[in-house]
Amino acid sequence: MIPFLLEHLFTAPGSHLSVLIWTTTPWTLPANQAVCYAPNQKYCVAFSSSKKEFYLIALEMLPFLEKSLKLELRVTTAFEGSVLSEVTYSHPITNDRECPLLPSAHVTMDKGTGLVHTAPNHGLDDYVVMRKQQIPLDPCLVDENGRYNNLAIKELQGKTVLKEGTKFILDLLSADVVHLEDYVHSYPYDWRSKTPVIIRSSHQWFIDVNQIRDKAIECLQDVTIVPEHFKKVFQHQLESAPQWCISRQRAWGVPIPAFYSSDRNKPLVHRAITNHLCSLIQTHGIHCWWEKSVNELLPPELRNELKLPLKEYQKGSDIMDIWFDSGISWKCVLPEPHISDICIEGIDQIRGWFNSSLLTSIAMRGKAPYKMLVLHGFTTDSEGRKMSKSEGNVISPEDIISGSKKIGNPPYGIDVLRWWVASHACQSENVPVKMEILDECAKSLNKLRNTFKFLLGNLNEYDPSVHATSPLEMRDLDLYMLHILRNFYQKVQKQYSLIQYKGVSKDILNFITNEVSSFYCHLVKDRLYCEAPNSKDRLDCQTILHFILNTLLQSVGPICPHLAEEVYLFTAYRKDSSSLFENQFPSLDKFLDTSSFPSSVILANQIRDAILKADTKATLDMEATISCSPEISEMLQNMNRNIANNSGLKEFFQVADIRFTDSHEDSFQELSIKGNLELTENGETEAFSVSLTKTTLEKCPRCRLFASSSKDTLCSRCSNVLNVSVSQQSCV
């Protein structure tokens, strides 16, 4: 910690009053131009009897300083920070210069003295304070190689700032150093070389964002951004963005076409010069800027034409910011007046490519270069750390697809990787690559594959051009499943259009688990396995399965194209060598209309849910008596294709028989279930009850339903099916 001598403030006879600051970068002290204080804090003059010195410090930091410095400090006077606005001090290196104390919001009381050494050539906060106070920056004392230049005091010139320079300054100010200690803190490091960097001011080229800011914000409102909340982030970035620095100092890149006189005070830039350079680059390539002489790049005839003064010129060594290069890609890719439909990149590109593309397009043609932006997060290792070759924690897609002994995972295949991307990685948060998550994805794909196997197996020899039936003549259950299927596909299509792939994968899993496997396929297995092969009831069911298969293939295909194509190759109705992705499937809207929605199934589903939640394992050997109003009874019985044997309702409730009554008697039942039916969206309800009793019917040995009049005897349905089959074989 180093005290700066004050010129005037509460001076004491025969004593020095010093402003006490601490710094972790003593090499910047020669560049000091001010000391900042917090105007809303109290400050004090504290006297050290052991050092016979008066120190200016923040009152709140007194206990911390006494402990850190191991000094007893006595407060002689205290005052508001605003008092310091007229104070100056002598520069610590060159005592002949007065420097100001400046108010600043970046001064905090969490460490130090409450007074901050300010070197605007070497710190952003410091630079902002000086710009706000309209105080010009001193010339920078450090060159591009991190050494003090010839503007520094003679003893420092040529010394590296982080090594010899730091040691020299500490030696130079040793008499004024109050305390010195090792301190662990964050410091900027180059991410590639892993070495410390220094911050220094330099002359750069800028684009004045103020001239295009409002137009950019206006055009951004017409851009769709996924996820949507990033539009506010992008807008805030535009509102608060400083001027855009477009120059860099690197050994490669697109050169900035500027020339300088020997004093380098003012660059020479002119449209005629730029046009001449463009013609040279088109002929000789971009390297001609570095390879050709100044006389070739800026020939005498061009100088005469522009009436340039007779002096020596040097070509600039600055290159364009690479974000400027990529930011005009829209100009190179799409001819006017076209703009990109969609741009996909990581969330960091709001400050990168998305931003530079927008600003350059607004500046050059007054409109955004894209219609939609999709942002995603990044993959990390299983512990959430950034993947890095130097850390050895990189997991490549090939490791997941083909398996890796290094990380100990099996070969998951390409579709599992794609499913993982869709269900976990297509979001704005970073996503860890964990084997347990990939295992879950593999299980999800296995569920999907098993569903496809079931559908293919039950559609064997089914030809939709021959066997398809009309929905108008189907059971309510089949019609209801068609409506569920259409709603599912519409939702999936919308999710795809909004780039919500996580929602797509979630909806697909939910659909095959709850609507296909647990609901429809579970209820219609009897029809599929036990009805006559070409019976109307079975063909109705196969027609629905055919629609389910086609819809699932279209829904799954974009995420898991290999699985979808494999399934399509095994469809019985595929008649040529075409690909799934070359086919157009008929829309469900062609077969359905809103008026055909079977509301009876909604009511039946509520009763079925109540039965499933009851304490019973199976109901196939039960007879159900439903007590409800005549109106509800009539609606439910509409589900029966054959009113005589209650086939539709028995299938839906999975019971041996079913009857209706309008009384709510509880006698003779083995299980009684009560509930309320929701009749309308506005909450209107009606009570119902279901009584379950053991049936007197016997189990059919073929279909295993309790539908036989006597033991070990076929039910009438199975008997008819077998008789038909036998007669057909006899005919053959």
Rosetta blueprint (number, residue, H / E / L):
1 M L
2 I E
3 P E
4 F E
5 L E
6 L E
7 E L
8 H L
9 L L
10 F L
11 T L
12 A L
13 P L
14 G L
15 S L
16 H L
17 L E
18 S E
19 V E
20 L E
21 I E
22 W L
23 T L
24 T L
25 T L
26 P H
27 W H
28 T H
29 L H
30 P H
31 A H
32 N L
33 Q L
34 A E
35 V E
36 C E
37 Y E
38 A L
39 P L
40 N L
41 Q L
42 K E
43 Y E
44 C E
45 V E
46 A E
47 F E
48 S E
49 S L
50 S L
51 K L
52 K L
53 E E
54 F E
55 Y E
56 L E
57 I E
58 A E
59 L H
60 E H
61 M H
62 L H
63 P H
64 F H
65 L H
66 E H
67 K H
68 S H
69 L H
70 K L
71 L L
72 E L
73 L E
74 R E
75 V E
76 T E
77 T E
78 A E
79 F E
80 E E
81 G H
82 S H
83 V H
84 L H
85 S H
86 E H
87 V L
88 T E
89 Y E
90 S E
91 H L
92 P L
93 I L
94 T L
95 N L
96 D L
97 R L
98 E E
99 C E
100 P E
101 L E
102 L E
103 P E
104 S L
105 A L
106 H L
107 V L
108 T L
109 M L
110 D L
111 K L
112 G L
113 T L
114 G L
115 L E
116 V E
117 H E
118 T E
119 A L
120 P L
121 N L
122 H L
123 G L
124 L H
125 D H
126 D H
127 Y H
128 V H
129 V H
130 M H
131 R H
132 K H
133 Q L
134 Q L
135 I L
136 P L
137 L L
138 D L
139 P L
140 C L
141 L L
142 V E
143 D L
144 E L
145 N L
146 G L
147 R E
148 Y E
149 N L
150 N L
151 L L
152 A L
153 I L
154 K L
155 E L
156 L L
157 Q L
158 G L
159 K L
160 T E
161 V H
162 L H
163 K H
164 E H
165 G H
166 T H
167 K H
168 F H
169 I H
170 L H
171 D H
172 L H
173 L L
174 S H
175 A H
176 D H
177 V L
178 V L
179 H L
180 L L
181 E L
182 D L
183 Y L
184 V L
185 H L
186 S L
187 Y L
188 P L
189 Y E
190 D L
191 W L
192 R L
193 S L
194 K L
195 T L
196 P E
197 V L
198 I L
199 I L
200 R L
201 S L
202 S L
203 H L
204 Q L
205 W L
206 F E
207 I E
208 D L
209 V H
210 N H
211 Q H
212 I L
213 R H
214 D H
215 K H
216 A H
217 I H
218 E H
219 C H
220 L H
221 Q L
222 D L
223 V L
224 T E
225 I E
226 V E
227 P L
228 E L
229 H L
230 F H
231 K H
232 K H
233 V H
234 F H
235 Q H
236 H H
237 Q H
238 L H
239 E H
240 S H
241 A L
242 P L
243 Q L
244 W E
245 C E
246 I L
247 S E
248 R E
249 Q L
250 R L
251 A L
252 W L
253 G L
254 V L
255 P E
256 I L
257 P L
258 A L
259 F E
260 Y E
261 S E
262 S L
263 D L
264 R L
265 N L
266 K L
267 P E
268 L E
269 V L
270 H L
271 R H
272 A H
273 I H
274 T H
275 N H
276 H H
277 L H
278 C H
279 S H
280 L H
281 I H
282 Q H
283 T H
284 H H
285 G L
286 I L
287 H L
288 C H
289 W H
290 W H
291 E H
292 K L
293 S L
294 V H
295 N H
296 E H
297 L H
298 L L
299 P L
300 P H
301 E H
302 L H
303 R H
304 N H
305 E H
306 L H
307 K L
308 L L
309 P L
310 L L
311 K L
312 E L
313 Y E
314 Q E
315 K E
316 G L
317 S L
318 D L
319 I E
320 M E
321 D L
322 I H
323 W H
324 F H
325 D H
326 S H
327 G H
328 I L
329 S H
330 W H
331 K H
332 C H
333 V H
334 L L
335 P L
336 E L
337 P L
338 H L
339 I L
340 S E
341 D L
342 I L
343 C E
344 I E
345 E E
346 G E
347 I H
348 D H
349 Q H
350 I H
351 R L
352 G L
353 W H
354 F H
355 N H
356 S H
357 S H
358 L H
359 L H
360 T H
361 S H
362 I H
363 A H
364 M H
365 R H
366 G L
367 K L
368 A L
369 P L
370 Y E
371 K L
372 M E
373 L E
374 V E
375 L E
376 H E
377 G L
378 F L
379 T E
380 T E
381 D L
382 S L
383 E L
384 G L
385 R L
386 K E
387 M L
388 S L
389 K L
390 S L
391 E L
392 G L
393 N L
394 V L
395 I L
396 S L
397 P H
398 E H
399 D H
400 I H
401 I H
402 S H
403 G L
404 S E
405 K L
406 K L
407 I L
408 G L
409 N E
410 P L
411 P L
412 Y L
413 G L
414 I H
415 D H
416 V H
417 L H
418 R H
419 W H
420 W H
421 V H
422 A H
423 S H
424 H H
425 A H
426 C L
427 Q L
428 S L
429 E L
430 N L
431 V E
432 P E
433 V L
434 K L
435 M H
436 E H
437 I H
438 L H
439 D H
440 E H
441 C H
442 A H
443 K H
444 S H
445 L H
446 N H
447 K H
448 L H
449 R H
450 N H
451 T H
452 F H
453 K H
454 F H
455 L H
456 L H
457 G H
458 N H
459 L L
460 N L
461 E L
462 Y L
463 D L
464 P H
465 S H
466 V H
467 H H
468 A L
469 T L
470 S L
471 P H
472 L H
473 E H
474 M L
475 R L
476 D H
477 L H
478 D H
479 L H
480 Y H
481 M H
482 L H
483 H H
484 I H
485 L H
486 R H
487 N H
488 F H
489 Y H
490 Q H
491 K H
492 V H
493 Q H
494 K H
495 Q H
496 Y H
497 S H
498 L L
499 I L
500 Q L
501 Y H
502 K H
503 G H
504 V H
505 S H
506 K H
507 D H
508 I H
509 L H
510 N H
511 F H
512 I H
513 T H
514 N H
515 E H
516 V H
517 S H
518 S H
519 F H
520 Y H
521 C H
522 H H
523 L H
524 V H
525 K H
526 D H
527 R H
528 L H
529 Y H
530 C H
531 E L
532 A L
533 P L
534 N L
535 S L
536 K H
537 D H
538 R H
539 L H
540 D H
541 C H
542 Q H
543 T H
544 I H
545 L H
546 H H
547 F H
548 I H
549 L H
550 N H
551 T H
552 L H
553 L H
554 Q H
555 S H
556 V H
557 G L
558 P L
559 I L
560 C L
561 P H
562 H H
563 L H
564 A H
565 E H
566 E H
567 V H
568 Y H
569 L H
570 F L
571 T L
572 A L
573 Y L
574 R L
575 K L
576 D L
577 S L
578 S L
579 S L
580 L H
581 F H
582 E H
583 N L
584 Q L
585 F L
586 P L
587 S L
588 L H
589 D H
590 K H
591 F L
592 L L
593 D L
594 T H
595 S H
596 S H
597 F L
598 P L
599 S H
600 S H
601 V H
602 I H
603 L H
604 A H
605 N H
606 Q H
607 I H
608 R H
609 D H
610 A H
611 I H
612 L H
613 K H
614 A L
615 D L
616 T L
617 K L
618 A L
619 T L
620 L L
621 D L
622 M E
623 E E
624 A E
625 T E
626 I E
627 S E
628 C L
629 S L
630 P H
631 E H
632 I H
633 S H
634 E H
635 M H
636 L H
637 Q H
638 N L
639 M L
640 N L
641 R L
642 N L
643 I L
644 A L
645 N L
646 N L
647 S H
648 G H
649 L H
650 K H
651 E H
652 F H
653 F H
654 Q L
655 V L
656 A L
657 D E
658 I E
659 R E
660 F E
661 T E
662 D L
663 S L
664 H L
665 E L
666 D L
667 S L
668 F L
669 Q L
670 E L
671 L E
672 S E
673 I E
674 K E
675 G E
676 N E
677 L E
678 E E
679 L L
680 T L
681 E L
682 N L
683 G L
684 E L
685 T E
686 E E
687 A E
688 F E
689 S E
690 V E
691 S E
692 L E
693 T E
694 K E
695 T L
696 T L
697 L L
698 E E
699 K E
700 C L
701 P L
702 R L
703 C L
704 R L
705 L L
706 F E
707 A E
708 S E
709 S L
710 S L
711 K L
712 D L
713 T L
714 L L
715 C L
716 S H
717 R H
718 C H
719 S H
720 N H
721 V H
722 L H
723 N H
724 V H
725 S H
726 V H
727 S H
728 Q H
729 Q H
730 S H
731 C H
732 V L
